[in-house]
Amino acid sequence: MASKFRICFAEVALSDFESILEYIALNDSVASATYVHDALMARIDTLTDHPERCRLVPELKEMGLSQFRELIWKPYRVCFSIHKQEVAIVAVLDGRRDLEQLLIDRAFRRD
């Protein structure tokens, strides 16, 4: 039996996820935000087994960045990389938004 992968979140990915949940709670309901949290975390937990099954992020692959994969739970995209036995979650994004623009905004954002 293959070893399980450990999942870790980059701070920016946690911030992404929190922002999505806050938006849902404010614009829909806390119950909806809780549902999205629980369902998306359940999908993320599946990455402990065979994370390489997920596709490469198409927009990044076109730019020559083939180390990033994504797990999709519509409309959300969980971007990650795999290092040895670790799955590093680097972004949690709303797939209805333009990924290239999000990356540009992130690159120039000053916290």
VOKOL-898857 format. One record per atom (N, C-alpha, C): residue number from 0; residue in one letter; atom name; y, z, x. Coordinates in steps of 0.2 Angstrom, whole numbers, plus 5000, padded with zeros to 4 digits. Each point is the difference from the previous one (the first is absolute). Layout:
BEGIN
+-----+------+------+------+------+------+
! seq ! type ! atom !   py !   pz !   px !
+-----+------+------+------+------+------+
! NUM !    a !   CA !    Y !    Z !    X !
...
+-----+------+------+------+------+------+
//
This chain:
BEGIN
+-----+------+------+------+------+------+
! seq ! type ! atom !   py !   pz !   px !
+-----+------+------+------+------+------+
!   0 !    m !    N ! 4994 ! 5000 ! 5004 !
!   0 !    m !   CA ! 5006 ! 5000 ! 4996 !
!   0 !    m !    C ! 5006 ! 5000 ! 5004 !
!   1 !    a !    N ! 5005 ! 4996 ! 4999 !
!   1 !    a !   CA ! 5006 ! 4999 ! 5004 !
!   1 !    a !    C ! 5005 ! 5006 ! 4999 !
!   2 !    s !    N ! 5003 ! 5002 ! 5005 !
!   2 !    s !   CA ! 5005 ! 5005 ! 5000 !
!   2 !    s !    C ! 5006 ! 4999 ! 4995 !
!   3 !    k !    N ! 5002 ! 5005 ! 4997 !
!   3 !    k !   CA ! 5006 ! 4999 ! 4996 !
!   3 !    k !    C ! 5006 ! 5000 ! 5004 !
!   4 !    f !    N ! 5005 ! 4997 ! 4997 !
!   4 !    f !   CA ! 5007 ! 4999 ! 5003 !
!   4 !    f !    C ! 5004 ! 5006 ! 4997 !
!   5 !    r !    N ! 5004 ! 5002 ! 5004 !
!   5 !    r !   CA ! 5005 ! 5005 ! 4998 !
!   5 !    r !    C ! 5007 ! 4997 ! 4998 !
!   6 !    i !    N ! 5003 ! 5002 ! 4995 !
!   6 !    i !   CA ! 5006 ! 4997 ! 4997 !
!   6 !    i !    C ! 5006 ! 5004 ! 5002 !
!   7 !    c !    N ! 5005 ! 4997 ! 5003 !
!   7 !    c !   CA ! 5006 ! 5004 ! 5001 !
!   7 !    c !    C ! 5006 ! 4995 ! 4998 !
!   8 !    f !    N ! 5005 ! 5004 ! 4998 !
!   8 !    f !   CA ! 5006 ! 4996 ! 4997 !
!   8 !    f !    C ! 5006 ! 5001 ! 5005 !
!   9 !    a !    N ! 5003 ! 4995 ! 5002 !
!   9 !    a !   CA ! 5006 ! 5000 ! 5004 !
!   9 !    a !    C ! 5006 ! 5003 ! 4995 !
!  10 !    e !    N ! 5005 ! 5003 ! 5003 !
!  10 !    e !   CA ! 5005 ! 5003 ! 4996 !
!  10 !    e !    C ! 5003 ! 4996 ! 4995 !
!  11 !    v !    N ! 5002 ! 4993 ! 5003 !
!  11 !    v !   CA ! 5003 ! 4995 ! 4996 !
!  11 !    v !    C ! 4996 ! 4998 ! 4994 !
!  12 !    a !    N ! 4993 ! 5000 ! 5001 !
!  12 !    a !   CA ! 4996 ! 4999 ! 4994 !
!  12 !    a !    C ! 5000 ! 5005 ! 4995 !
!  13 !    l !    N ! 5000 ! 5006 ! 5002 !
!  13 !    l !   CA ! 5000 ! 5006 ! 4995 !
!  13 !    l !    C ! 5007 ! 5000 ! 4996 !
!  14 !    s !    N ! 5005 ! 4998 ! 5004 !
!  14 !    s !   CA ! 5007 ! 4999 ! 4997 !
!  14 !    s !    C ! 5000 ! 4994 ! 4995 !
!  15 !    d !    N ! 4996 ! 4995 ! 5002 !
!  15 !    d !   CA ! 5000 ! 4994 ! 4995 !
!  15 !    d !    C ! 4996 ! 5003 ! 4993 !
!  16 !    f !    N ! 4995 ! 5003 ! 5001 !
!  16 !    f !   CA ! 4996 ! 5002 ! 4995 !
!  16 !    f !    C ! 5004 ! 5005 ! 4995 !
!  17 !    e !    N ! 5003 ! 5005 ! 5003 !
!  17 !    e !   CA ! 5004 ! 5005 ! 4997 !
!  17 !    e !    C ! 5006 ! 4996 ! 4996 !
!  18 !    s !    N ! 5003 ! 4995 ! 5003 !
!  18 !    s !   CA ! 5005 ! 4996 ! 4996 !
!  18 !    s !    C ! 4997 ! 4997 ! 4994 !
!  19 !    i !    N ! 4994 ! 4997 ! 5001 !
!  19 !    i !   CA ! 4997 ! 4996 ! 4994 !
!  19 !    i !    C ! 4999 ! 5005 ! 4995 !
!  20 !    l !    N ! 4997 ! 5006 ! 5001 !
!  20 !    l !   CA ! 4998 ! 5005 ! 4995 !
!  20 !    l !    C ! 5007 ! 5003 ! 4997 !
!  21 !    e !    N ! 5005 ! 5001 ! 5004 !
!  21 !    e !   CA ! 5006 ! 5003 ! 4997 !
!  21 !    e !    C ! 5003 ! 4994 ! 4995 !
!  22 !    y !    N ! 5000 ! 4994 ! 5002 !
!  22 !    y !   CA ! 5003 ! 4995 ! 4996 !
!  22 !    y !    C ! 4996 ! 5000 ! 4993 !
!  23 !    i !    N ! 4993 ! 5000 ! 5001 !
!  23 !    i !   CA ! 4996 ! 5000 ! 4993 !
!  23 !    i !    C ! 5001 ! 5006 ! 4996 !
!  24 !    a !    N ! 5001 ! 5006 ! 5003 !
!  24 !    a !   CA ! 5001 ! 5006 ! 4996 !
!  24 !    a !    C ! 5007 ! 5000 ! 4997 !
!  25 !    l !    N ! 5005 ! 4997 ! 5003 !
!  25 !    l !   CA ! 5007 ! 5000 ! 4997 !
!  25 !    l !    C ! 5000 ! 4994 ! 4995 !
!  26 !    n !    N ! 4997 ! 4995 ! 5001 !
!  26 !    n !   CA ! 5001 ! 4994 ! 4996 !
!  26 !    n !    C ! 4994 ! 4999 ! 4994 !
!  27 !    d !    N ! 4995 ! 5004 ! 5001 !
!  27 !    d !   CA ! 4994 ! 5000 ! 4995 !
!  27 !    d !    C ! 4999 ! 5007 ! 4998 !
!  28 !    s !    N ! 4995 ! 5003 ! 5004 !
!  28 !    s !   CA ! 4999 ! 5007 ! 4998 !
!  28 !    s !    C ! 4996 ! 5003 ! 5006 !
!  29 !    v !    N ! 5000 ! 5007 ! 5001 !
!  29 !    v !   CA ! 4997 ! 5003 ! 5005 !
!  29 !    v !    C ! 4992 ! 4999 ! 4999 !
!  30 !    a !    N ! 4998 ! 4999 ! 4994 !
!  30 !    a !   CA ! 4993 ! 4999 ! 4999 !
!  30 !    a !    C ! 4998 ! 4993 ! 5003 !
!  31 !    s !    N ! 5004 ! 4995 ! 4999 !
!  31 !    s !   CA ! 4999 ! 4994 ! 5003 !
!  31 !    s !    C ! 5000 ! 5000 ! 5008 !
!  32 !    a !    N ! 5004 ! 5004 ! 5003 !
!  32 !    a !   CA ! 5001 ! 5001 ! 5007 !
!  32 !    a !    C ! 4994 ! 5003 ! 5002 !
!  33 !    t !    N ! 4997 ! 5005 ! 4997 !
!  33 !    t !   CA ! 4994 ! 5004 ! 5002 !
!  33 !    t !    C ! 4994 ! 4995 ! 5000 !
!  34 !    y !    N ! 5000 ! 4996 ! 4994 !
!  34 !    y !   CA ! 4994 ! 4995 ! 5000 !
!  34 !    y !    C ! 5000 ! 4995 ! 5006 !
!  35 !    v !    N ! 5006 ! 4998 ! 5001 !
!  35 !    v !   CA ! 5001 ! 4995 ! 5006 !
!  35 !    v !    C ! 4998 ! 5003 ! 5007 !
!  36 !    h !    N ! 5002 ! 5007 ! 5001 !
!  36 !    h !   CA ! 4998 ! 5003 ! 5006 !
!  36 !    h !    C ! 4993 ! 5001 ! 5000 !
!  37 !    d !    N ! 4997 ! 5003 ! 4995 !
!  37 !    d !   CA ! 4993 ! 5001 ! 5000 !
!  37 !    d !    C ! 4995 ! 4994 ! 5001 !
!  38 !    a !    N ! 5002 ! 4995 ! 4996 !
!  38 !    a !   CA ! 4996 ! 4993 ! 5001 !
!  38 !    a !    C ! 5001 ! 4997 ! 5006 !
!  39 !    l !    N ! 5006 ! 5000 ! 5003 !
!  39 !    l !   CA ! 5001 ! 4997 ! 5007 !
!  39 !    l !    C ! 4997 ! 5004 ! 5005 !
!  40 !    m !    N ! 5000 ! 5006 ! 5000 !
!  40 !    m !   CA ! 4997 ! 5004 ! 5005 !
!  40 !    m !    C ! 4993 ! 4999 ! 5000 !
!  41 !    a !    N ! 4997 ! 5000 ! 4994 !
!  41 !    a !   CA ! 4993 ! 4998 ! 4999 !
!  41 !    a !    C ! 4998 ! 4994 ! 5004 !
!  42 !    r !    N ! 5004 ! 4995 ! 4999 !
!  42 !    r !   CA ! 4999 ! 4993 ! 5003 !
!  42 !    r !    C ! 5001 ! 5001 ! 5008 !
!  43 !    i !    N ! 5005 ! 5003 ! 5002 !
!  43 !    i !   CA ! 5001 ! 5001 ! 5007 !
!  43 !    i !    C ! 4994 ! 5004 ! 5003 !
!  44 !    d !    N ! 4997 ! 5005 ! 4996 !
!  44 !    d !   CA ! 4994 ! 5004 ! 5003 !
!  44 !    d !    C ! 4994 ! 4995 ! 5001 !
!  45 !    t !    N ! 5000 ! 4994 ! 4997 !
!  45 !    t !   CA ! 4994 ! 4996 ! 5001 !
!  45 !    t !    C ! 5001 ! 4996 ! 5007 !
!  46 !    l !    N ! 5005 ! 5001 ! 5003 !
!  46 !    l !   CA ! 5001 ! 4997 ! 5007 !
!  46 !    l !    C ! 4996 ! 5004 ! 5005 !
!  47 !    t !    N ! 4997 ! 5006 ! 4998 !
!  47 !    t !   CA ! 4996 ! 5003 ! 5005 !
!  47 !    t !    C ! 4994 ! 4997 ! 5002 !
!  48 !    d !    N ! 4998 ! 4995 ! 4995 !
!  48 !    d !   CA ! 4994 ! 4996 ! 5001 !
!  48 !    d !    C ! 5002 ! 4992 ! 5001 !
!  49 !    h !    N ! 4999 ! 4997 ! 5005 !
!  49 !    h !   CA ! 5001 ! 4993 ! 5001 !
!  49 !    h !    C ! 5007 ! 4998 ! 4998 !
!  50 !    p !    N ! 5005 ! 5002 ! 5004 !
!  50 !    p !   CA ! 5007 ! 4998 ! 4998 !
!  50 !    p !    C ! 5001 ! 4993 ! 5002 !
!  51 !    e !    N ! 4996 ! 4997 ! 5005 !
!  51 !    e !   CA ! 5001 ! 4993 ! 5002 !
!  51 !    e !    C ! 4998 ! 4995 ! 4994 !
!  52 !    r !    N ! 4998 ! 5003 ! 4995 !
!  52 !    r !   CA ! 4999 ! 4995 ! 4994 !
!  52 !    r !    C ! 5006 ! 4998 ! 4997 !
!  53 !    c !    N ! 5005 ! 5003 ! 5001 !
!  53 !    c !   CA ! 5007 ! 4998 ! 4997 !
!  53 !    c !    C ! 5003 ! 4994 ! 5004 !
!  54 !    r !    N ! 5004 ! 4996 ! 4996 !
!  54 !    r !   CA ! 5003 ! 4994 ! 5003 !
!  54 !    r !    C ! 5005 ! 5002 ! 5005 !
!  55 !    l !    N ! 5002 ! 4995 ! 5005 !
!  55 !    l !   CA ! 5006 ! 5001 ! 5004 !
!  55 !    l !    C ! 5006 ! 4999 ! 4996 !
!  56 !    v !    N ! 5005 ! 5003 ! 5001 !
!  56 !    v !   CA ! 5006 ! 4999 ! 4996 !
!  56 !    v !    C ! 5003 ! 4993 ! 5002 !
!  57 !    p !    N ! 5000 ! 4996 ! 4995 !
!  57 !    p !   CA ! 5001 ! 4993 ! 5001 !
!  57 !    p !    C ! 5007 ! 4998 ! 5003 !
!  58 !    e !    N ! 5005 ! 5004 ! 4998 !
!  58 !    e !   CA ! 5007 ! 4999 ! 5002 !
!  58 !    e !    C ! 5000 ! 5002 ! 5008 !
!  59 !    l !    N ! 4997 ! 5005 ! 5002 !
!  59 !    l !   CA ! 5000 ! 5002 ! 5007 !
!  59 !    l !    C ! 4995 ! 4996 ! 5004 !
!  60 !    k !    N ! 4995 ! 4997 ! 4997 !
!  60 !    k !   CA ! 4995 ! 4996 ! 5003 !
!  60 !    k !    C ! 5004 ! 4993 ! 5002 !
!  61 !    e !    N ! 5004 ! 4998 ! 4996 !
!  61 !    e !   CA ! 5004 ! 4994 ! 5001 !
!  61 !    e !    C ! 5005 ! 5001 ! 5006 !
!  62 !    m !    N ! 5002 ! 5006 ! 5001 !
!  62 !    m !   CA ! 5004 ! 5002 ! 5006 !
!  62 !    m !    C ! 4996 ! 5001 ! 5006 !
!  63 !    g !    N ! 4994 ! 5000 ! 5000 !
!  63 !    g !   CA ! 4996 ! 5001 ! 5006 !
!  63 !    g !    C ! 4998 ! 5007 ! 5000 !
!  64 !    l !    N ! 5001 ! 5004 ! 4995 !
!  64 !    l !   CA ! 4998 ! 5007 ! 5000 !
!  64 !    l !    C ! 4993 ! 5001 ! 4996 !
!  65 !    s !    N ! 4995 ! 5000 ! 5004 !
!  65 !    s !   CA ! 4993 ! 5000 ! 4996 !
!  65 !    s !    C ! 4997 ! 5007 ! 5001 !
!  66 !    q !    N ! 5003 ! 5005 ! 5002 !
!  66 !    q !   CA ! 4997 ! 5007 ! 5000 !
!  66 !    q !    C ! 5001 ! 5004 ! 4994 !
!  67 !    f !    N ! 5004 ! 4997 ! 4995 !
!  67 !    f !   CA ! 5002 ! 5004 ! 4994 !
!  67 !    f !    C ! 4996 ! 4997 ! 4994 !
!  68 !    r !    N ! 4996 ! 5004 ! 4996 !
!  68 !    r !   CA ! 4997 ! 4998 ! 4994 !
!  68 !    r !    C ! 5003 ! 5004 ! 4994 !
!  69 !    e !    N ! 4998 ! 4998 ! 4994 !
!  69 !    e !   CA ! 5002 ! 5003 ! 4994 !
!  69 !    e !    C ! 4995 ! 5001 ! 4995 !
!  70 !    l !    N ! 5001 ! 5006 ! 4997 !
!  70 !    l !   CA ! 4996 ! 5001 ! 4994 !
!  70 !    l !    C ! 5005 ! 4999 ! 4994 !
!  71 !    i !    N ! 4997 ! 4997 ! 4995 !
!  71 !    i !   CA ! 5005 ! 4998 ! 4994 !
!  71 !    i !    C ! 4997 ! 5004 ! 4994 !
!  72 !    w !    N ! 5004 ! 5003 ! 4997 !
!  72 !    w !   CA ! 4999 ! 5003 ! 4993 !
!  72 !    w !    C ! 5006 ! 4998 ! 4996 !
!  73 !    k !    N ! 5000 ! 4995 ! 4997 !
!  73 !    k !   CA ! 5006 ! 4997 ! 4997 !
!  73 !    k !    C ! 5004 ! 5004 ! 4996 !
!  74 !    p !    N ! 5007 ! 5000 ! 5001 !
!  74 !    p !   CA ! 5003 ! 4995 ! 5004 !
!  74 !    p !    C ! 5001 ! 5003 ! 5007 !
!  75 !    y !    N ! 4997 ! 5005 ! 5002 !
!  75 !    y !   CA ! 5001 ! 5004 ! 5007 !
!  75 !    y !    C ! 4996 ! 4997 ! 5005 !
!  76 !    r !    N ! 5003 ! 5000 ! 5006 !
!  76 !    r !   CA ! 4997 ! 4998 ! 5006 !
!  76 !    r !    C ! 5000 ! 5005 ! 5005 !
!  77 !    v !    N ! 4994 ! 5002 ! 5003 !
!  77 !    v !   CA ! 5000 ! 5005 ! 5005 !
!  77 !    v !    C ! 4998 ! 4997 ! 5007 !
!  78 !    c !    N ! 5005 ! 5000 ! 5004 !
!  78 !    c !   CA ! 4999 ! 4996 ! 5007 !
!  78 !    c !    C ! 4998 ! 5005 ! 5005 !
!  79 !    f !    N ! 4995 ! 4998 ! 5004 !
!  79 !    f !   CA ! 4997 ! 5005 ! 5005 !
!  79 !    f !    C ! 4998 ! 4996 ! 5006 !
!  80 !    s !    N ! 4998 ! 5003 ! 5005 !
!  80 !    s !   CA ! 4997 ! 4998 ! 5006 !
!  80 !    s !    C ! 4994 ! 5004 ! 5001 !
!  81 !    i !    N ! 4995 ! 4997 ! 5004 !
!  81 !    i !   CA ! 4994 ! 5004 ! 5002 !
!  81 !    i !    C ! 5000 ! 5001 ! 5008 !
!  82 !    h !    N ! 4999 ! 5006 ! 5002 !
!  82 !    h !   CA ! 5000 ! 5002 ! 5007 !
!  82 !    h !    C ! 4994 ! 5005 ! 5001 !
!  83 !    k !    N ! 4995 ! 4997 ! 5003 !
!  83 !    k !   CA ! 4993 ! 5004 ! 5001 !
!  83 !    k !    C ! 4998 ! 5002 ! 4993 !
!  84 !    q !    N ! 5000 ! 5006 ! 4999 !
!  84 !    q !   CA ! 4997 ! 5003 ! 4993 !
!  84 !    q !    C ! 5006 ! 5003 ! 4996 !
!  85 !    e !    N ! 5006 ! 4997 ! 5001 !
!  85 !    e !   CA ! 5006 ! 5002 ! 4996 !
!  85 !    e !    C ! 5003 ! 4994 ! 4996 !
!  86 !    v !    N ! 5001 ! 5002 ! 4994 !
!  86 !    v !   CA ! 5004 ! 4995 ! 4996 !
!  86 !    v !    C ! 5007 ! 5003 ! 4999 !
!  87 !    a !    N ! 5005 ! 4996 ! 5003 !
!  87 !    a !   CA ! 5007 ! 5002 ! 5000 !
!  87 !    a !    C ! 5004 ! 4997 ! 4995 !
!  88 !    i !    N ! 5002 ! 5004 ! 4995 !
!  88 !    i !   CA ! 5003 ! 4997 ! 4994 !
!  88 !    i !    C ! 5008 ! 4999 ! 5003 !
!  89 !    v !    N ! 5002 ! 4994 ! 5000 !
!  89 !    v !   CA ! 5007 ! 4999 ! 5002 !
!  89 !    v !    C ! 5005 ! 4999 ! 4995 !
!  90 !    a !    N ! 4998 ! 4998 ! 4994 !
!  90 !    a !   CA ! 5005 ! 4998 ! 4995 !
!  90 !    a !    C ! 4996 ! 5000 ! 4993 !
!  91 !    v !    N ! 5004 ! 5003 ! 4995 !
!  91 !    v !   CA ! 4997 ! 4999 ! 4993 !
!  91 !    v !    C ! 5006 ! 4997 ! 4996 !
!  92 !    l !    N ! 4998 ! 4994 ! 4998 !
!  92 !    l !   CA ! 5006 ! 4996 ! 4997 !
!  92 !    l !    C ! 4998 ! 4997 ! 4993 !
!  93 !    d !    N ! 5006 ! 4999 ! 4996 !
!  93 !    d !   CA ! 4999 ! 4997 ! 4994 !
!  93 !    d !    C ! 4999 ! 4992 ! 5001 !
!  94 !    g !    N ! 4995 ! 4997 ! 4998 !
!  94 !    g !   CA ! 4998 ! 4993 ! 5002 !
!  94 !    g !    C ! 5005 ! 4996 ! 4996 !
!  95 !    r !    N ! 5004 ! 5002 ! 4995 !
!  95 !    r !   CA ! 5005 ! 4996 ! 4997 !
!  95 !    r !    C ! 5006 ! 4998 ! 5004 !
!  96 !    r !    N ! 5001 ! 5004 ! 5005 !
!  96 !    r !   CA ! 5005 ! 4999 ! 5005 !
!  96 !    r !    C ! 4999 ! 4996 ! 5005 !
!  97 !    d !    N ! 5005 ! 4997 ! 5003 !
!  97 !    d !   CA ! 4999 ! 4995 ! 5006 !
!  97 !    d !    C ! 4998 ! 5004 ! 5006 !
!  98 !    l !    N ! 4994 ! 4999 ! 5003 !
!  98 !    l !   CA ! 4998 ! 5004 ! 5006 !
!  98 !    l !    C ! 5005 ! 4998 ! 5006 !
!  99 !    e !    N ! 5001 ! 4994 ! 5001 !
!  99 !    e !   CA ! 5005 ! 4998 ! 5006 !
!  99 !    e !    C ! 5006 ! 5004 ! 4999 !
! 100 !    q !    N ! 5003 ! 5000 ! 4994 !
! 100 !    q !   CA ! 5007 ! 5003 ! 5000 !
! 100 !    q !    C ! 4999 ! 5008 ! 5001 !
! 101 !    l !    N ! 4995 ! 5003 ! 4997 !
! 101 !    l !   CA ! 4998 ! 5007 ! 5001 !
! 101 !    l !    C ! 5000 ! 5001 ! 5008 !
! 102 !    l !    N ! 4997 ! 4996 ! 5003 !
! 102 !    l !   CA ! 4999 ! 5001 ! 5008 !
! 102 !    l !    C ! 5007 ! 5000 ! 5003 !
! 103 !    i !    N ! 5004 ! 4995 ! 4998 !
! 103 !    i !   CA ! 5006 ! 4999 ! 5003 !
! 103 !    i !    C ! 5005 ! 5006 ! 4999 !
! 104 !    d !    N ! 4999 ! 5002 ! 4993 !
! 104 !    d !   CA ! 5004 ! 5006 ! 4998 !
! 104 !    d !    C ! 4998 ! 5006 ! 5004 !
! 105 !    r !    N ! 4994 ! 5001 ! 5001 !
! 105 !    r !   CA ! 4997 ! 5006 ! 5004 !
! 105 !    r !    C ! 5002 ! 4999 ! 5007 !
! 106 !    a !    N ! 5000 ! 4994 ! 5003 !
! 106 !    a !   CA ! 5002 ! 5000 ! 5007 !
! 106 !    a !    C ! 5007 ! 5002 ! 5001 !
! 107 !    f !    N ! 5005 ! 4998 ! 4995 !
! 107 !    f !   CA ! 5007 ! 5002 ! 5001 !
! 107 !    f !    C ! 5002 ! 5006 ! 4997 !
! 108 !    r !    N ! 4996 ! 5003 ! 4997 !
! 108 !    r !   CA ! 5001 ! 5007 ! 4996 !
! 108 !    r !    C ! 5001 ! 5005 ! 5005 !
! 109 !    r !    N ! 5006 ! 5004 ! 4999 !
! 109 !    r !   CA ! 5001 ! 5006 ! 5005 !
! 109 !    r !    C ! 4999 ! 5006 ! 4996 !
! 110 !    d !    N ! 4996 ! 5004 ! 5002 !
! 110 !    d !   CA ! 4999 ! 5007 ! 4996 !
! 110 !    d !    C ! 5004 ! 5005 ! 5003 !
+-----+------+------+------+------+------+
//
